[in-house]
Amino acid sequence: MNTAMRLISLLFAVLALSACGSSGRDSGSVTAATAVDSYALPVGAEFTPPEDYRIGETDVLKVSVFRVPELSFDQLRVDSSGNIQMPLIGSVRAAGLTSSELSASLTRQLGERYLRDPQVTVTIVEAASQKITVDGAVAQPGVYVMRGRTTLMQAVAMARGPSRSADLSSVAIFRTIDGQRMVAVFDLGQIRNGQAEDPVVLGEDVIVVDTSVLNSALQAAISAAPVLTLFRLF
């Protein structure tokens, strides 16, 4: 499937998720620095992964053992083998588990030999291994793994940069939040020139670099779908 068809398919998929009706927004007002309606989404540097997120290598965890500060850590990084190192019990498998599953594992291991009825809580501080999709007018569209904090420019660079047909003034980030499909449009040219901030990309985001041919279609989709909105700039 060529780039144009992929972009069209993605736009139809996004529109299918939206409710009936129109927001009445003027697509010509959509810019990288414009926040519209009361839908403007507050986005911060911190991201809380979903409950079913599976811990990966290099993730950073917070481990709290109630009333045992010696076994509690504000930042504990998962090593390249997928393990964490805990006092008393040593190497513990973390990769592939949810935070709840790892909490249960630590509770069981500490309770078997060292503590009576331990209360262990594991929180994911930094989800270092996340997947994003980069599509549209880029050299190599596809799904990419990002590790740690990744910006929009870095995400596009993962796909070997924009193609010759790219419209850098119309780069969209699609994101699902609280069950709603949201979108933000950024001007990559302004970001490159230091005229606009480079937004942080989150896991499961879909990034679409528009083409000059399909620019009007993308803008129409943004204007027509009531559940789509613009993020505020980071």
C-alpha positions in Angstrom: 0.0 0.0 0.0 1.5 3.4 -1.0 1.9 6.4 1.3 -1.2 8.2 0.0 -3.5 5.2 0.5 -2.1 4.6 4.0 -2.8 8.2 4.9 -6.4 8.0 3.5 -7.0 4.8 5.4 -5.8 6.3 8.6 -8.0 9.3 8.2 -11.1 7.2 7.6 -10.2 5.1 10.7 -10.0 8.2 12.8 -13.3 9.6 11.5 -15.0 6.2 12.1 -14.1 6.7 15.8 -15.8 10.1 16.0 -19.4 10.8 16.8 -21.9 12.1 14.3 -22.1 15.8 13.7 -19.6 18.6 13.1 -17.7 21.0 15.3 -18.1 23.8 12.8 -14.4 24.7 13.1 -12.7 26.5 10.2 -9.9 24.3 9.0 -8.0 27.3 7.9 -7.5 28.3 11.6 -5.7 25.0 12.4 -2.1 25.9 13.1 0.7 24.6 15.4 0.1 27.4 17.9 -3.7 27.5 17.9 -5.8 25.9 20.7 -9.5 25.6 19.9 -12.6 25.2 21.9 -12.6 23.9 25.5 -11.3 20.6 24.3 -7.7 21.8 24.3 -6.0 19.0 26.1 -3.6 19.6 29.0 -0.5 17.6 28.3 2.5 17.4 30.6 5.9 15.8 30.6 4.7 12.9 32.7 2.7 10.0 31.3 1.0 7.3 33.3 1.0 4.0 31.4 -2.3 2.0 31.3 -2.8 -0.6 34.0 -2.1 -3.4 31.5 1.3 -1.9 30.4 4.0 -4.6 30.5 7.3 -3.5 32.0 10.2 -3.5 29.7 14.0 -3.3 29.8 15.3 0.1 31.0 12.0 1.2 32.5 12.3 3.0 35.8 10.1 1.8 38.7 9.2 3.1 42.1 9.1 0.3 44.7 7.5 1.0 48.0 7.5 -1.5 50.9 5.2 -0.1 53.6 7.2 0.8 56.7 10.4 -0.7 55.4 12.4 2.2 53.9 15.5 0.0 53.4 13.5 -1.9 50.8 11.9 1.1 49.1 13.3 2.9 46.1 12.1 6.0 44.3 13.9 5.0 41.1 14.9 1.5 40.3 15.8 0.8 36.7 15.1 -2.5 35.0 18.4 -3.8 33.6 19.0 -5.1 30.0 18.1 -8.6 31.1 14.7 -7.5 32.3 15.5 -7.8 36.0 15.6 -5.5 39.0 17.9 -6.0 42.0 16.3 -6.0 45.4 18.0 -6.3 48.8 17.5 -9.7 50.5 15.9 -11.4 47.5 18.4 -10.4 44.8 17.5 -10.5 41.1 13.8 -10.3 40.4 12.2 -10.7 37.0 10.3 -7.5 36.0 10.1 -7.4 32.2 6.8 -8.7 30.8 4.9 -8.2 34.0 2.4 -5.4 34.9 3.1 -3.3 37.9 0.4 -5.2 39.8 1.9 -8.5 38.9 5.4 -7.4 39.9 3.9 -6.1 43.2 2.4 -9.5 43.9 5.7 -11.2 43.0 7.7 -9.1 45.4 5.1 -9.5 48.1 5.2 -13.3 47.8 9.1 -13.5 47.8 9.5 -11.1 50.7 6.7 -12.7 52.7 8.0 -16.3 52.2 11.3 -15.6 54.1 11.8 -12.1 55.4 8.7 -10.1 56.2 5.3 -10.8 57.8 2.4 -9.6 55.5 4.5 -7.2 53.5 2.7 -4.4 51.6 4.5 -3.8 48.3 3.5 -1.2 45.7 5.2 -0.8 42.3 4.7 2.3 40.2 6.1 2.9 36.7 8.0 6.1 36.8 9.3 6.0 33.3 8.0 3.8 30.6 11.2 3.7 28.5 10.1 1.2 25.9 7.0 2.3 23.9 5.8 1.9 20.3 4.7 4.6 18.0 3.5 4.6 14.4 5.0 7.1 11.9 3.0 7.3 8.7 2.4 9.6 5.7 5.1 11.4 3.8 8.2 9.9 5.5 11.0 7.9 4.0 10.2 4.7 5.9 6.7 4.6 7.4 6.2 2.0 10.1 6.0 1.1 13.8 9.0 2.1 15.9 10.1 1.5 19.4 11.1 4.6 21.4 13.1 4.5 24.5 12.8 7.3 27.0 11.6 10.8 26.3 11.0 11.2 22.5 10.0 14.4 20.7 8.1 14.8 17.5 11.3 15.7 15.5 13.0 12.6 16.9 10.0 10.4 16.0 10.0 11.6 12.4 13.8 11.1 12.3 13.2 7.4 13.3 11.3 7.1 10.0 14.3 8.5 8.1 12.8 11.9 7.9 10.1 13.5 5.7 9.9 12.7 2.0 10.0 15.3 -0.8 6.3 15.5 -0.9 5.9 16.3 2.8 4.0 19.3 4.0 6.0 20.2 7.1 3.4 22.7 8.2 0.9 19.9 8.8 2.2 17.1 11.0 -0.5 15.4 13.1 -0.2 13.4 16.3 -3.2 11.2 16.9 -3.7 10.0 20.5 -6.4 8.1 22.4 -7.2 9.6 25.8 -10.0 8.4 28.0 -11.5 6.5 25.1 -11.5 9.5 22.8 -9.4 9.9 19.6 -7.6 13.3 19.8 -5.4 15.1 17.4 -2.8 17.9 17.5 -1.3 19.5 14.4 2.2 20.9 14.4 4.4 22.9 12.0 7.6 20.8 11.9 9.3 23.6 9.9 8.7 26.1 12.7 9.9 23.5 15.2 13.1 22.9 13.3 13.8 26.7 13.2 13.2 27.1 16.9 10.0 29.1 16.3 7.8 26.5 18.1 8.3 24.0 20.8 9.0 20.3 20.0 6.2 18.3 21.6 6.8 15.1 23.5 5.5 11.9 21.8 3.8 9.2 24.0 3.5 5.5 23.5 0.8 4.3 21.1 0.7 7.8 19.3 0.2 7.8 15.6 2.2 10.5 13.8 1.1 11.4 10.3 3.3 13.7 8.1 0.9 15.2 5.6 1.6 15.6 1.9 0.8 18.7 -0.1 -1.7 16.7 -2.2 -3.7 15.4 0.8 -3.3 18.5 3.0 -7.0 19.6 2.4 -8.2 16.1 3.3 -6.3 16.1 6.6 -7.5 19.5 7.5 -11.1 18.6 6.6 -10.9 15.5 8.9 -9.7 17.6 11.8 -12.5 20.1 11.3 -15.3 17.6 10.8 -14.7 15.2 13.7 -16.0 16.5 17.0 -13.9 14.2 19.1 -10.7 15.5 17.5 -9.0 18.5 19.0 -5.7 20.3 19.3 -3.3 19.7 22.2 -1.8 22.7 23.8 1.9 23.0 23.0 4.2 21.4 25.5 
